[in-house]
């Protein structure tokens, strides 16, 4: 796999690497240092209490605890596109989920307020057509 183009994607890659560190190592500090005071996020978790937008770093820490309790995965960025206040990182997740081998392609869309993360939304099982939509 060729290295990703970094020019112009620095905010998104920095945000993704901090997110990856939280998922892989449980360390949310680097990610929390990047968010705005009114930070929010949406994740595709099929539990009622996780439906809709979640707010704040405390809720983000709960997300990481939940994910790490059922999954041990390595996240590998595949593609990164950044335009204006939006960055999209498509990534591979591989590891163990609920005791079974796990592999999936996902995307995370970051919304920035200057250099800080205002929000993110995660999409699971994404195919490469998302990149075409993002560039349109």
C-alpha positions as CSV (number, residue, x, y, z in Angstrom):
1,X,0.0,0.0,0.0
2,X,1.3,3.4,-0.9
3,X,1.7,6.1,1.7
4,X,-1.2,8.5,1.9
5,X,-0.8,12.0,0.6
6,X,-0.4,14.2,3.7
7,X,-0.4,17.7,2.3
8,X,-3.6,19.4,3.1
9,X,-4.9,16.5,5.3
10,X,-2.9,17.2,8.4
11,X,-5.9,18.0,10.7
12,X,-7.8,14.9,9.6
13,X,-4.8,12.7,10.0
14,X,-3.9,14.1,13.4
15,X,-7.6,13.6,14.5
16,X,-7.6,10.1,13.2
17,X,-4.3,9.1,14.9
18,X,-5.6,10.4,18.2
19,X,-8.9,8.5,17.7
20,X,-6.9,5.4,16.8
21,X,-4.8,5.7,19.9
22,X,-8.0,5.9,22.0
23,X,-9.4,2.8,20.3
24,X,-6.2,0.7,20.3
25,X,-4.7,1.8,23.7
26,X,-7.6,3.3,25.6
27,X,-5.7,6.6,25.9
28,X,-8.2,9.4,25.1
29,X,-6.0,12.3,26.2
30,X,-4.6,13.2,22.8
31,X,-8.1,13.1,21.2
32,X,-9.7,15.1,24.0
33,X,-7.0,17.8,23.6
34,X,-8.1,18.4,20.0
35,X,-11.9,18.9,20.6
36,X,-13.9,22.1,21.0
37,X,-15.9,22.8,24.2
38,X,-19.2,21.9,22.5
39,X,-17.8,18.7,20.9
40,X,-20.3,16.0,19.8
41,X,-20.3,12.8,17.8
42,X,-22.6,10.1,16.2
43,X,-21.6,6.5,16.1
44,X,-23.5,3.5,14.7
45,X,-24.0,1.5,17.9
46,X,-27.3,-0.4,18.1
47,X,-28.2,0.5,21.7
48,X,-30.9,3.1,22.4
49,X,-28.7,5.1,24.7
50,X,-26.2,5.6,21.8
51,X,-28.8,6.8,19.2
52,X,-28.4,10.3,18.0
53,X,-25.7,12.9,18.8
54,X,-23.6,12.3,21.9
55,X,-21.9,15.3,23.7
56,X,-18.7,15.9,25.5
57,X,-15.4,14.2,26.3
58,X,-16.9,12.2,29.2
59,X,-19.3,10.5,26.7
60,X,-16.4,9.9,24.4
61,X,-14.5,8.1,27.2
62,X,-17.6,6.0,27.7
63,X,-17.6,5.1,24.0
64,X,-14.0,4.0,24.2
65,X,-14.7,1.9,27.3
66,X,-17.6,0.2,25.5
67,X,-15.7,-0.4,22.3
68,X,-12.6,-1.8,24.1
69,X,-14.8,-4.1,26.3
70,X,-16.0,-6.0,23.2
71,X,-13.2,-5.3,20.6
72,X,-9.5,-5.4,20.2
73,X,-8.6,-3.9,16.8
74,X,-5.9,-2.2,14.9
75,X,-7.0,0.7,12.7
76,X,-5.2,1.4,9.5
77,X,-5.9,4.6,7.5
78,X,-6.5,3.9,3.8
79,X,-7.6,7.2,2.3
80,X,-7.9,10.7,3.7
81,X,-9.6,13.7,2.0
82,X,-10.0,17.1,3.5
83,X,-11.8,20.1,2.2
84,X,-12.9,23.2,4.0
85,X,-14.0,22.3,7.5
86,X,-14.6,18.6,6.7
87,X,-12.1,15.7,6.7
88,X,-12.9,12.1,5.8
89,X,-10.7,9.2,6.7
90,X,-11.5,5.7,5.4
91,X,-9.8,3.0,7.4
92,X,-9.5,-0.7,8.0
93,X,-10.2,-2.3,11.4
94,X,-8.9,-5.7,12.0
95,X,-8.8,-7.7,15.2
96,X,-11.1,-9.5,17.6
97,X,-14.8,-8.6,18.2
98,X,-16.7,-10.5,20.8
99,X,-14.1,-13.3,20.7
100,X,-14.3,-13.7,16.9
101,X,-12.0,-12.5,14.1
102,X,-13.1,-9.1,12.8
103,X,-12.3,-7.1,9.7
104,X,-14.2,-4.2,8.3
105,X,-13.8,-1.0,6.3
106,X,-15.1,2.2,8.0
107,X,-15.1,5.9,7.5
108,X,-15.0,8.7,10.0
109,X,-16.1,12.2,9.1
110,X,-14.6,15.0,11.1
111,X,-16.0,18.6,11.2
112,X,-13.5,21.1,12.3
113,X,-13.7,24.6,13.8
114,X,-10.4,26.0,12.8
115,X,-7.9,23.5,14.1
116,X,-10.2,21.8,16.6
117,X,-12.6,18.9,16.2
118,X,-16.2,20.1,16.6
119,X,-17.7,16.8,15.8
120,X,-17.3,13.4,14.1
121,X,-19.5,10.8,12.7
122,X,-18.5,7.2,12.1
123,X,-19.9,5.0,9.2
124,X,-19.4,1.3,9.3
125,X,-19.0,-1.0,6.3
126,X,-18.2,1.7,3.8
127,X,-17.2,1.0,0.2
128,X,-15.0,3.1,-2.0
129,X,-18.0,5.0,-3.5
130,X,-18.0,7.3,-0.5
131,X,-14.7,8.8,-1.7
132,X,-16.2,9.6,-5.1
133,X,-19.1,11.3,-3.3
134,X,-16.7,13.2,-1.1
135,X,-14.8,14.5,-4.1
136,X,-17.9,15.5,-6.1
